[in-house]
Amino acid sequence: MGWGDFIRLFRMLFGSRDPDLDEIQKLGLLAVKIGQVFALSIDFLGAEKCRKLAGLYSRQNKLHPEAFEALIAQNGGDEFLSKFAEFDRSPFAVASVGQVHRARLRNGSDVAVKMVKGDLRPSFERDIARVVGLDKIYRELPHHTIVFADDYRSSIQSIFDSKELTDDISFYIRNSSVTDPYVAPKGRSGLYVLVPAPNQNSGIDREKQKFEFRDRVIRKIVERTPLKDLESHIIAEQMMTPLDWEKKSNVYLGATFNLAHTLTQMLYFRPHNGFEEIDNMYLVGGGTHPGSGLPTIYESARISSNIISEKYGVPYRKPSDLSEKSGVRNRQVHHRAPEETIELEPAGK
Ligand SMILES: Cc1cc2nc3c(=O)[nH]c(=O)nc-3n(C[C@H](O)[C@H](O)[C@H](O)COP(=O)(O)OP(=O)(O)OC[C@H]3O[C@@H](n4cnc5c(N)ncnc54)[C@H](O)[C@@H]3O)c2cc1C
């Protein structure tokens, strides 16, 4: 299976149309195996699609007579057959990797002979070996890269105002294999690409548009970064859209960065840490004061726990008074979070 086959397969698995089982079989044994695994993932794909995919378990093709004779020849031909008093050339069970035949040994014992479809092994092993992100490492791209849209203002307007997917996108790429060789097998790597997009308020049909948008993102990466041959090195990929965040993680409108940081929704104007309508309820997270992003969210947790500690008289470390710090002279001050500022003794004491 080439990269194009993988993309075709995953489009069939995750797309809105029914999976084409003939097409999956044509993609090869690994595609059939992946389809069979997904047939059991009702929570992921939905019952109807899984029911269709389950057809991959029952529609195994038995080898046609010529292929079967070739397989016998491959296993020793007449010498192989001479071990049996009888050998039923018609299988009584068929699976994707092989088929099972009734036979009787020369000593009269009845046996079942499993014939492994030999021609599948090399291609299956090759396909398995390829299933990891990219089959190369792009050393010319640093760990972090941010590419801004050509017209940044209008690209932001298309996200927040007109709420549409445009061609002029900004994106972030993390190419971690250049600093940590252990995030992928030797010689391979994985890229993480983040593209800001309108939330679920936009009414965008994600299922319909996601593959076209994915192609657009790849085109932009090729155009704006040194990864000119990216498409031909992709072995596996996974896509998360706002619809996925909404459905799978219960993120409101799939807006993973939560309430926008507009002036009227920032800092004090964000929902307060102490819930206003219900006593003894406290909020923590991106939608709460002071704002979104992990460092800020940790701060939100610290603020909420401090309010609770204050209320119940539990001792806690208070934010240090910065005016006290201003009087410190000849001292090294190591700035961490304000309340954790560590004051060191003067150097050379
Ligand atoms: C792709 C991506 C990249 C990001 N990159 C960065 C970054 O580089 N730096 C950064 O600072 N921030 C980044 N962020 C943002 C950051 O991850 C979020 O702002 C942060 O995780 C929000 O934290 P939270 O606790 O508010 O909500 P969440 O992390 O969303 O936690 C809410 C939890 O509640 C669970 N939940 C929802 N509904 C229910 C329910 N009814 N019952 C029980 N549980 C429920 C959810 O499953 C989830 O686990 C990124 C976000 C995304 C999606």
The ligand as a MOL file (V3000), in Angstrom:
LIG
                    3D

  0  0  0     0  0            999 V3000
M  V30 BEGIN CTAB
M  V30 COUNTS 53 58 0 0 0
M  V30 BEGIN ATOM
M  V30 1 C -4.5640 20.8360 19.0440 0
M  V30 2 C -4.3990 21.7360 20.2360 0
M  V30 3 C -3.1730 22.3030 20.5010 0
M  V30 4 C -3.0010 23.1230 21.6020 0
M  V30 5 N -1.7720 23.6420 21.8480 0
M  V30 6 C -1.5700 24.3720 22.9600 0
M  V30 7 C -0.2680 24.8390 23.3050 0
M  V30 8 O 0.7080 24.5940 22.5970 0
M  V30 9 N -0.1120 25.5690 24.4170 0
M  V30 10 C -1.1600 25.8680 25.2310 0
M  V30 11 O -0.9630 26.5200 26.2490 0
M  V30 12 N -2.4220 25.4350 24.9470 0
M  V30 13 C -2.6480 24.6860 23.8460 0
M  V30 14 N -3.9090 24.2330 23.5320 0
M  V30 15 C -5.0240 24.6560 24.3790 0
M  V30 16 C -5.1320 23.8640 25.6440 0
M  V30 17 O -4.9620 22.4870 25.3740 0
M  V30 18 C -6.5210 24.0870 26.2370 0
M  V30 19 O -6.6950 25.4840 26.4140 0
M  V30 20 C -6.6580 23.3670 27.5470 0
M  V30 21 O -6.4790 21.9730 27.4270 0
M  V30 22 C -8.0420 23.6040 28.1280 0
M  V30 23 O -8.0510 23.0490 29.3940 0
M  V30 24 P -9.3970 22.9340 30.2050 0
M  V30 25 O -9.0620 22.2690 31.4960 0
M  V30 26 O -10.1140 24.2310 30.2280 0
M  V30 27 O -10.3240 21.9800 29.2990 0
M  V30 28 P -10.0140 20.5410 28.7010 0
M  V30 29 O -8.5500 20.2490 28.6270 0
M  V30 30 O -10.8270 20.4940 27.4430 0
M  V30 31 O -10.6160 19.5900 29.8180 0
M  V30 32 C -12.0150 19.3890 29.9790 0
M  V30 33 C -12.2230 17.9290 30.2960 0
M  V30 34 O -13.5720 17.7230 30.6830 0
M  V30 35 C -14.0470 16.5510 30.0520 0
M  V30 36 N -15.5170 16.6500 29.9560 0
M  V30 37 C -16.2590 17.3640 29.0910 0
M  V30 38 N -17.5610 17.2180 29.3520 0
M  V30 39 C -17.6580 16.3870 30.4040 0
M  V30 40 C -18.7450 15.8540 31.1370 0
M  V30 41 N -20.0110 16.1740 30.8600 0
M  V30 42 N -18.4630 15.0150 32.1620 0
M  V30 43 C -17.1770 14.7100 32.4830 0
M  V30 44 N -16.0950 15.1860 31.8170 0
M  V30 45 C -16.3420 16.0230 30.7990 0
M  V30 46 C -13.3950 16.5490 28.6840 0
M  V30 47 O -13.3990 15.2600 28.1130 0
M  V30 48 C -11.9840 17.0310 29.0550 0
M  V30 49 O -11.1580 15.9680 29.4570 0
M  V30 50 C -4.1010 23.3930 22.4610 0
M  V30 51 C -5.3310 22.8280 22.2020 0
M  V30 52 C -5.4710 22.0040 21.0940 0
M  V30 53 C -6.7950 21.3610 20.8440 0
M  V30 END ATOM
M  V30 BEGIN BOND
M  V30 1 1 1 2
M  V30 2 1 2 3
M  V30 3 2 2 52
M  V30 4 2 3 4
M  V30 5 1 4 5
M  V30 6 1 4 50
M  V30 7 2 5 6
M  V30 8 1 6 7
M  V30 9 1 6 13
M  V30 10 2 7 8
M  V30 11 1 7 9
M  V30 12 1 9 10
M  V30 13 2 10 11
M  V30 14 1 10 12
M  V30 15 2 12 13
M  V30 16 1 13 14
M  V30 17 1 14 15
M  V30 18 1 14 50
M  V30 19 1 15 16
M  V30 20 1 16 17
M  V30 21 1 16 18
M  V30 22 1 18 19
M  V30 23 1 18 20
M  V30 24 1 20 21
M  V30 25 1 20 22
M  V30 26 1 22 23
M  V30 27 1 23 24
M  V30 28 2 24 25
M  V30 29 1 24 26
M  V30 30 1 24 27
M  V30 31 1 27 28
M  V30 32 2 28 29
M  V30 33 1 28 30
M  V30 34 1 28 31
M  V30 35 1 31 32
M  V30 36 1 32 33
M  V30 37 1 33 34
M  V30 38 1 33 48
M  V30 39 1 34 35
M  V30 40 1 35 36
M  V30 41 1 35 46
M  V30 42 1 36 37
M  V30 43 1 36 45
M  V30 44 2 37 38
M  V30 45 1 38 39
M  V30 46 1 39 40
M  V30 47 2 39 45
M  V30 48 1 40 41
M  V30 49 2 40 42
M  V30 50 1 42 43
M  V30 51 2 43 44
M  V30 52 1 44 45
M  V30 53 1 46 47
M  V30 54 1 46 48
M  V30 55 1 48 49
M  V30 56 2 50 51
M  V30 57 1 51 52
M  V30 58 1 52 53
M  V30 END BOND
M  V30 END CTAB
M  END
